[in-house]
Amino acid sequence: MIAQALFGTLFIAALALFARNIRRIGRNIHLGRPEARNDRKGERWALMARVALGQSKMVARPVAGVMHILIYAGFVIINLEVLEIVIDGLFGTHRVFAFLGGFYDFLIGGFEVLAVGVLLACVVFIARRAVLQLPRFHKPEMKGWPSKDAMIILVTEIALMGAFLKMNAADQVLAQRGVEHYSTAGSYPVSALLQPFFMGMSDGAVIAFERFFWWFHILGILAFLNYLVVSKHLHILLAFPNVWYSKLAPRTEFANMPRITGEVRSMVDPSVPPPDPAQPRTVAGVEMTERFGAKDVFDLSWKSLMDAYSCTECGRCTSECPANLTGKLLSPRKIMMDTRDRLEEVGKAIDAKGKWEDDGKSLHSRISEEELWACTTCNACTQACPVNIDPVSIIMEMRRYKVMEESSTRPALTSMFNNIENNGAPWAFGPDRRMEWADEMKS
Amino acid sequence: MSDAIRIPTMAEFAASGEAPEVLFWVGCAGSFDDRARKITKAFVRILSAARVRFAVLGQEESCTGDPARRAGNEFLFQMQALNNVTVLNGYGVKRIVTACPHCFNTLKNEYPALGGSYEVMHHTQFINALLKEGRIKVEGGGFAGKRITFHDPCYLGRGNGEYEAPREVLLKLDAALMELKRSRQNGLCCGAGGGQMFKEPEPGSRDVNLERSEEALGAKPDIIAAGCPFCNTMLTDGVKHFNKEGEVVVKDVAELIAEAGEL
């Protein structure tokens, strides 16, 4: 009874804490600028089914892709078992789904096989980071916490799977001894191999081990659930909505800025009245006027902020980025991490003060002009991302801010702007020379 | 035969009360860049041989605004775009073909939001259609034994999902088409996009065009085929950097077809 009450309390506390953090993340995402991303719903569901559920972009790199699918399938399917564990914990039952008979045997056996798959994949993933030292896991932005975060996740998954298998092994030793409360339901193709470890122990000792692993496993899962919200591992939840809200327009189509259209129309044609001033938006208790481009997270689309929270720092974007490949400072992954870290910083400040107060910092405190101006907008990063994150949009919005609000750009680009303005071409050739090639063809 | 080629402008068509089949958007590179002008001429020879009733805007054409937008100057982009849309709509233009993937992307995808909706084709798509319709014929064209590799322009391939048209056109030549390791959706940028064409690269260990040119040269081609005037420049420079300009040429798909058809 005490165990049930304790379990119930911990379970509800863990869920409540998780819900609170998810709400906080949702609030942070909505600090971003509104943008409609719910058109073409059929296409979006299909995209989500293919890319998120079906992991179609993961397998572009077969080794990591297949290993990831093992962990993913293990995670999703083994969670069925967690349902049983929770019910057992709350009601003091034991293997409450055992009545399913042969199907139960199949399920439990399947879970064990999947658990081994997850274990192996996690070991391979650790080896890729720590032993093989794959370059994309050792870029400058991965120093410190990001690398530690990755290891914590992998080691935790190994520990959870290990506890699950050892729990089953102890459980079955007890069942075979006919200890009260333990049943022989289920099949145990993997944990059977671990049973010898418990054979020489007294019933009491085995029960202690069984309970320990049971508690370790379920408390581990509840703790892990709450770890997600402070970790890159949040991608396991956000991957789905993030893909659903993907940019469906052609990759190289940049979104129009309608406010500028109004201004340009009235500049060109005096009979067109200038557009009404933009309505300030109240965000986190503060009125914010619309800027051209992005100075801070508030100026980015909410989707860019969801992108930032969805990034699991795999670095496929960076490893395909032509700028990064040729030693430039730009790393699309760093753009996403900086955006997320800034958003977290802003979110914490809002939580502390109840509203936003300018802290003198911005996205530009983290992302330098050198990074912004290295992008070729080639979209290799958006192609490479397994969950359709779009770093180019953030880079573009930040460039817009630099150019239109701060008049800061590379000198050669200023010349290009002047040429277009004066000659209608990025070079210093006037329209009168546009047909020279045609004249050459005649002669 | 080049002396028979007429290059009418939209204004001339409008004056005679007629409309061309298609507007050829030449683009700034195609108009002013010495190397890209050759692509323009080759494409015009193809249009002419196929008896396509085309027109150009001539002096009325102005930068689409693509580099301005990519470099963050949305005001300038929209000034250019709105002016161009006024000109295009004034002539009632319905179909546009261009040899520049950046113009292509902007005209096709970004002008509709500013009131300019047209059917826009990249010249490799247009040439492919001409070949399929039998309006021009290319029979191998003396490329036997040559190795050609195609560099996907980002704004055509990844940007707009067109990978097949340039390849289908190149397959008309009796050359061997070699795929690069990074091709189609994984194609590596030449380094010119996003305004880079008009500025110095940011500090790094090497230039993007060298990375790509080295990869292309690794396929041991006789010809590197391009579909973009900027890629063409970047790859030509790269080939020169590796001192291979005597062995490997960088040519636009249109130039290869014009050559093969002896146009």
Contacts between the chains, C-beta under 8 A, distances in Angstrom:
chain1	res1	chain2	res2	distance
A	249	B	109	6.9
A	250	B	105	7.2
A	250	B	109	5.2
A	250	B	159	5.7
A	250	B	160	5.1
A	250	B	161	7.2
A	251	B	158	5.6
A	251	B	159	5.1
A	251	B	160	7.9
A	252	B	105	4.9
A	252	B	109	7.2
A	252	B	154	7.0
A	252	B	155	5.0
A	252	B	158	7.4
A	252	B	159	3.0
A	252	B	160	6.7
A	253	B	105	7.0
A	253	B	109	3.8
A	253	B	110	6.0
A	253	B	159	7.7
A	254	B	69	5.9
A	254	B	70	7.6
A	254	B	110	6.5
A	256	B	110	7.0
A	256	B	113	3.9
A	256	B	114	6.8
A	257	B	74	5.1
A	257	B	78	7.6
A	258	B	113	8.0
A	260	B	74	5.1
A	260	B	75	5.9
A	260	B	78	5.3
A	261	B	78	5.8
A	261	B	82	7.4
A	261	B	114	6.4
A	263	B	75	7.5
A	264	B	75	6.5
A	264	B	78	4.5
A	264	B	79	5.6
A	264	B	82	5.8
A	265	B	82	6.8
A	267	B	79	7.8
A	268	B	79	7.2
A	268	B	82	6.5
A	268	B	83	7.5
A	292	B	74	6.8
A	293	B	72	6.8
A	293	B	74	7.9
A	320	B	186	7.3
A	322	B	188	5.8
A	322	B	189	4.3
A	322	B	191	6.4
A	322	B	208	4.5
A	322	B	211	6.8
A	322	B	212	7.7
A	323	B	202	7.2
A	323	B	204	7.1
A	323	B	208	7.0
A	325	B	188	7.8
A	325	B	208	7.7
A	325	B	211	6.1
A	326	B	191	7.9
A	326	B	201	7.9
A	326	B	204	4.8
A	326	B	205	6.0
A	326	B	206	4.9
A	326	B	207	6.5
A	326	B	208	5.2
A	326	B	210	7.8
A	326	B	211	5.4
A	327	B	203	7.9
A	327	B	204	3.8
A	327	B	205	2.9
A	327	B	206	6.6
A	328	B	201	7.4
A	328	B	202	5.1
A	328	B	203	7.1
A	328	B	204	4.1
A	329	B	202	6.8
A	329	B	203	7.5
A	329	B	204	7.9
A	330	B	202	7.4
A	370	B	202	5.4
A	370	B	203	7.2
A	373	B	199	7.3
A	373	B	202	5.6
A	374	B	201	7.7
A	374	B	202	4.1
A	374	B	204	7.5
A	375	B	194	5.2
A	376	B	154	7.4
A	376	B	189	4.8
A	376	B	191	6.1
A	376	B	192	7.1
A	376	B	193	4.1
A	376	B	194	4.5
A	376	B	196	5.3
A	376	B	208	6.8
A	377	B	70	5.5
A	377	B	154	7.7
A	377	B	193	5.0
A	377	B	194	3.5
A	378	B	154	4.1
A	378	B	158	6.9
A	378	B	189	3.6
A	378	B	193	5.3
A	378	B	194	7.3
A	379	B	154	6.3
A	379	B	158	4.9
A	379	B	159	6.4
A	380	B	154	7.7
A	380	B	158	7.1
A	380	B	186	7.6
A	380	B	188	7.3
A	380	B	189	6.6
A	383	B	158	5.5
A	383	B	185	5.3
A	383	B	186	7.2
A	396	B	70	7.6
A	396	B	72	7.2
A	399	B	71	6.7
A	399	B	72	3.4
A	400	B	72	4.6
A	400	B	74	5.8
A	401	B	72	7.8
A	402	B	72	6.0
A	403	B	71	6.7
A	403	B	72	3.5
A	403	B	73	5.1
A	404	B	72	6.8
A	404	B	73	6.9
A	404	B	74	6.4
A	404	B	75	6.6
A	409	B	71	6.6
A	409	B	72	6.8
A	409	B	73	7.9
A	410	B	199	4.8
A	410	B	200	7.5
A	412	B	198	5.7
A	412	B	199	3.9
A	412	B	200	6.3
A	413	B	71	4.8
A	413	B	195	5.9
A	413	B	198	6.2
A	413	B	199	5.4
A	415	B	198	7.5
A	416	B	67	6.0
A	416	B	68	7.5
A	416	B	71	6.9
A	416	B	195	7.2
A	416	B	198	4.0
A	416	B	199	7.6
A	417	B	68	6.2
A	417	B	71	7.3
A	417	B	73	5.4
A	417	B	76	5.7
A	420	B	63	5.0
A	420	B	65	7.2
A	420	B	67	7.3
A	420	B	68	5.6
A	420	B	76	5.9
A	420	B	80	6.5
A	421	B	76	6.3
A	421	B	79	7.7
A	424	B	61	7.8
A	424	B	62	3.4
A	424	B	63	5.4
A	424	B	80	7.3
A	425	B	28	4.2
A	425	B	31	7.3
A	425	B	32	6.2
A	425	B	62	7.4
A	425	B	63	5.3
A	426	B	28	5.8
A	426	B	63	6.1
A	426	B	67	5.2
A	426	B	197	7.7
A	426	B	198	5.6
A	427	B	28	6.8
A	427	B	32	5.6
A	427	B	33	7.9
A	429	B	28	7.9
A	429	B	31	7.5
A	429	B	32	4.5
A	431	B	59	4.4
A	431	B	60	7.9
A	431	B	61	7.8
A	431	B	62	7.2
A	432	B	59	6.5
A	433	B	31	7.5
A	433	B	32	6.8
A	434	B	26	7.3
A	434	B	31	4.7
A	434	B	32	7.7
A	434	B	58	6.0
A	434	B	59	5.4
A	434	B	61	6.1
A	435	B	7	7.7
A	435	B	31	7.8
A	435	B	56	7.6
A	435	B	58	5.1
A	435	B	59	6.8
A	436	B	31	7.6
A	436	B	37	7.8
A	437	B	26	7.6
A	437	B	30	7.5
A	437	B	31	6.5
A	437	B	37	4.3
A	437	B	40	5.3
A	437	B	41	6.2
A	438	B	7	4.4
A	438	B	44	7.9
A	438	B	56	7.4
A	438	B	58	7.8
A	440	B	37	7.4
A	440	B	41	7.4
A	441	B	2	5.7
A	441	B	5	5.8
A	441	B	7	6.8
A	441	B	41	5.6
A	441	B	44	6.7
A	442	B	3	7.1
A	442	B	5	7.7
